[in-house]
């Protein structure tokens, strides 16, 4: 139950506040002195404090209230405090508000204003505790992952990425094909490495092939190898990727770009584990774990006849969807600091506050690859120890985007106005709005439902 502690030596004040807050199902605890108030805080779960500024009849300086405020702040730095003050103490209350008091109200107070302030602060406190709980849960999950699995040095802090890594580690031991979906530059190969590193063939080779970087006429030789003389220029035997990956993992990147002839050959070796080198009629047997990745819409390609449906189902036993960097804002600053530390020019530099805000506000259409290149540029251009926003070379973000991104990173939940503004800027595209707000699409959907905002 929501609980407020009233510290005031006037019993009439405590009684009046108890009646007022009882109308809103807010529990009231009372203390008649600073000492009693601090003792109550030590043993009770309190969401907010209302404190008087004066506790001795012959003293009107307000210094007792100042001392109490500082004592509470020292022991409970995140606890919101509302000051109840006489007009003679108003200047002191203003100074304490600058020092962190949540609000101050003159006696006699306005009931509606006091209720609104208390309920808003309690709600913010509930949200902050939930955010802290989720952050701690995420940190605990990360520690468990680090202890149990080889994460190949992957840097991440966001909830969406934690789920991706948990799934990758969970399916790693199963000897089945895995397909990783996600945009270019988001880190699909790193997830493939994690699957390999925690699989039953971790000691075997990890071989990669970019299917989009090969001419059609070389696909078969690249996949299965070729004997000497198999084609013009083939002066010696060429080992194929399947042969090189025998006993390990073959990572087929950009699988959507594999031409039809290569798709048919690949399907056969996936089904039988057997293949022939180009120019040879001798079958060879291999045991290879295949992981594929693509940024293409394979379902649409199947409908258009550009990708074999049977190959799709053969490759897609387990699917891992990697979200773009714009949908996992909590990863931006940890990655940025990692790229700085990993760069000889940036190891001695730090990110300035304006640079951090700019990084959080940027949409990152180029994903992790764009972020890495941005930090490399900044490390080269920055003249001092601190990297400024200007050193990043990012397009200027709107003030609204900066504010929304900063709020998302700090854990503050975007309100209705921020959500509606982001959706309007995104032209109604919810995935884009979610990225700007620093939310996953599912988290945005939940907020829309809770606020009664129609998804269309």
Beta strands, then each sheet from edge to edge (+ up, - down):
strand 1: 3-7
strand 2: 27-31
strand 3: 48-52
strand 4: 80-85
strand 5: 103-106
strand 6: 178-181
strand 7: 206-210
strand 8: 249-253
strand 9: 274-276
strand 10: 283-285
strand 11: 289-294
strand 12: 318-321
strand 13: 350-351
strand 14: 386-387
sheet 1: 2+ 1+ 3+ 4+ 5+
sheet 2: 7+ 8+ 11+ 6+ 12+
sheet 3: 9+ 10-
sheet 4: 13+ 14+
end
